[in-house]
Amino acid sequence: MWTELGNISRKLPGDVRVVIVRAEGRAFSAGLDLSVAKGDGDSSLARLAQLSAAECADRIAGFQTAFTWLRSPSFVTIAAVQGHAIGAGFQLALNCDMRVLADDAKFSMAEVTLGLVPDLGGTKRLTELVGPSRALEICVTGRRITAEEADRIGLATAVVPRAELDPAVADLAAAVLAAERGAVAEIKALLQGAPLRSYAEQDRAEREAQTRRLSDLLGSGE
């Protein structure tokens, strides 16, 4: 499954502009399969612990790529979340640009309950969305976060009744598709880089992005 998730980005046609991550059934994702994690397979926690530090980090890097491709500026990603999104499931939703939640959705960063840390690209986005103090509290307690709270603290783009989840996601995707593709990609890249830049650097990035847009739309001029 991890391998296939990572392969999705390489299989996407070049004209894809919106990627929707959804699940069937009661839950978006229950997270780590504990029967596998505690077993003796190649991806078990015990097998990972037996690797050298470098080999273990490389293996985890491979797991991360299954989620982190969702951040690409080439397209906008939307998580449609119903039921539980626990641990890895929460981080999968966090790697998406937007999260539309059914009113029965519940997030939990549950890795701490196994003595582990979140390691699938979720900690930076979580900190950006809710701030470092709230992110720490969420990660070290592993508590459940309801859809109502997720909306209140900035984790949710929207919260809708369960029956309206698919239509709400379709409407959001349609709104993204209605915008000019190049502008959307530039905007996503601008916003992704903003936390790492000073005001002056962000001003420059805006100027450069706008220059590219004018050139693409109206010609480079002489």
Number of C-alpha atoms within 10 A of each C-alpha: 8 12 11 10 14 19 14 12 18 10 9 11 8 10 9 11 18 16 17 17 16 16 14 9 8 12 19 26 23 17 20 14 10 11 9 13 16 13 13 13 12 11 15 16 15 14 15 19 11 10 12 10 11 9 13 15 13 12 14 15 15 15 20 19 18 21 23 20 19 25 17 17 19 20 21 22 23 25 24 24 33 26 22 22 25 26 26 24 23 25 26 24 29 27 25 24 20 20 24 25 31 24 21 18 26 24 29 23 27 26 20 16 14 8 8 9 15 16 15 23 20 23 20 13 18 22 14 13 16 17 14 14 9 13 18 15 11 20 20 15 14 18 17 17 19 18 24 18 14 20 18 11 12 14 24 22 14 21 21 18 13 15 10 13 19 16 11 19 23 14 11 17 18 12 10 16 15 9 10 9 14 15 15 18 17 20 14 18 17 18 12 16 12 16 11 10 14 10 11 9 13 17 14 13 18 17 12 12 18 15 13 17 16 12 12 12 10 9 10 11 6 3
